[in-house]
Amino acid sequence: MEGYFKKEIVKLTHHCFVLTEGINTGILVKNRKALLFDCCDILDEEDLKKLGVDHVERILFTQHRRTLSAGAYQFAGKGTRLTVPREERHLFDSVETYWEDEKSRWHIYHHQPGMLVLPKSLPVSDTAGEGDAIEWEGFCIKVYDTPGATDGSVSYVFKDGGKTICFSGDAVYGNGQVLDLYSLQKGFGTTDYHGFIGNMKKLVLSLMKLQKLNADVLVPSHGEIVYNPSDAITKCIEQMNELLENYRSISSINFYFPDYFSGNKTGFEKMKKAESAKLPYFIKEICFTSFIILSDCGAALLVDCGQTQVVDILKSLVADGTVKSVDGCWVTHYHDDHVDAIRELVSAFACPVLAIDLVAEIIKNPANYFLPCISPVAVPEAEPVPDGFSWNWNEFKLTAFHFPGQTFYHGGLLAEGHGMKLFFAGDSFSPDGIDDYCCGNRNFIGDDRGFLKCVSILRRCKPDYIINQHQQLMFKFTDMHLDYIEQKLMERIDILKKVLPWNNPNFGTDEWWARTFPYEQAATTGSHIIIEVHFTNHENVPVRAFVQPVAPEGWNLENECDIKEIIVPPVTSGTTDTSYTNPDGRLAFRFKVPENAARNKYIIPFRISWDGKYLGQFRHAIVDVQELEA
């Protein structure tokens, strides 16, 4: 992919160099041998020849992620020793276990180790961790555990020519920022799902450790080389703390886990709790995340169906005459606790399943996506409802909305009847604020995007109460509450612009701005498959991207160049669905599965260059190859 970005070799000292182009690889050279710090796949023999290197003797990795380690495949089996972080060895030499584990594919409530696991294992020579010292050609390289961006990250520190140099992984980006926020997703006392910037505490402790080392030069895995490490670290910590203060002021974590933020003994500013009330007689909680709207004629419209017990209770209500019929199910969003039992519901009541179009597409074809809390249960009967569509059901008027709150793939339902306006908001709000605690959900931020769009919809609809599927009481936002949420979100935009290095902060909060489609598909030997790469451009200007698949050995692209280019228009919608204004950009690659391909699960990474910056093997798709039946 060389030629689609500009790489440069920067000399730090007489022996130490950095190959840089968005991703940094350290090269320590002596006696025509090299020791590498990480190994991005843009490194090649020509780069090494320029430095007089005949042999790469050893590679020290700061973390497991393939954007920093995929270049090591070219050295495997050539006598190069691979030293990996002690806590992440399994993510180098046993990655097949990760890919074969169903927990890495469905019902995703964890985030670590994240989406950048290597596609196949590497032979590991040894591990390194806190307190180790690695001797190489007269250099003493000390190892420090610096978790944060990954749970097992380490940093390497050594002296050369009177300078102390630190290769710090992704502990900091350039002069006081972090590469993204989704890497920091980590739960404490809960699953990772509720852990927005949950690894911040570990990261800050790691940064403070690095600051005490008084290095002259800090080389992060991404971003500019830092020549004033102490100032950059102080700046990073201060900005992250500012973000945390803003986040928890309107976080629904204050509702679900009241003690989660109690580490701040002086307290913190937060939104005044909204007024709650009992449900009216025509709205009944079934169990878990399910409610029914009960018509005067006895017909029921179910909202969400995530548990078998919901279907059992509905059967009982029909049997005792409380419910005369189940006329349908409205699905607020795709999460497993809202959809897992829909197939049983349809089997029992033969009722239609309705959802906003983006949600319907996921629950019809879940294998096409990799998202938090995703369920493998496919509901082909799901009927898409367009944004803003209204219809009458008995004495109620119902209106569907694309309601991109807790997740981009989320709908809202306004029910008007019996003199009341009730808004089914799914999981998007609570009396204490907003449910934006998982970056993988794609919480956009900006005008008419994400929760700011949701606030605008609530202002327009003016519901008497809001119903959240996880709460037994409904609640009411006043203009004061909506103003406060809006104010804090606007302040957050300014904070994120300081914290993140991207031209638009959504690139650092929206984990799936670049994604493959379908994420997973089945294929037979000798068959033809298509994998697309989709791009959400959050910038206000068009952006050029280049994409190259890293095909398995023996796989070929069909009659096309292996590197494709696209110019993605500004501020795309987040979906390639053409019914939405300004759809995302998409590139398609057509492969032929070899006739002799083994029955296996194949991970196909895609190398991406975005706006002139190389991102590495940033995304991947999965192809499950099966033998052709006779």
Beta strands, then each sheet from edge to edge (+ up, - down):
strand 1: 8-11
strand 2: 16-20
strand 3: 24-30
strand 4: 33-37
strand 5: 55-60
strand 6: 81-85
strand 7: 126-128
strand 8: 133-136
strand 9: 139-145
strand 10: 154-160
strand 11: 163-169
strand 12: 217-220
strand 13: 275-277
strand 14: 283-287
strand 15: 290-294
strand 16: 299-303
strand 17: 325-331
strand 18: 353-356
strand 19: 382-385
strand 20: 390-393
strand 21: 396-402
strand 22: 411-417
strand 23: 420-424
strand 24: 429-430
strand 25: 433-434
strand 26: 445-446
strand 27: 449-449
strand 28: 465-467
strand 29: 474-476
strand 30: 514-517
strand 31: 520-524
strand 32: 528-535
strand 33: 543-549
strand 34: 556-557
strand 35: 564-568
strand 36: 585-592
strand 37: 600-610
strand 38: 613-626
sheet 1: 1+ 2- 3+ 4- 5- 6- 7-
sheet 2: 8+ 9- 10+ 11- 12-
sheet 3: 13+ 29-
sheet 4: 14+ 15- 16+ 17+ 18+ 19+
sheet 5: 20+ 21- 22+ 23- 28-
sheet 6: 24+ 25-
sheet 7: 26+ 27-
sheet 8: 30+ 32- 36+ 34-
sheet 9: 31+ 38+ 37- 33+ 35-
end
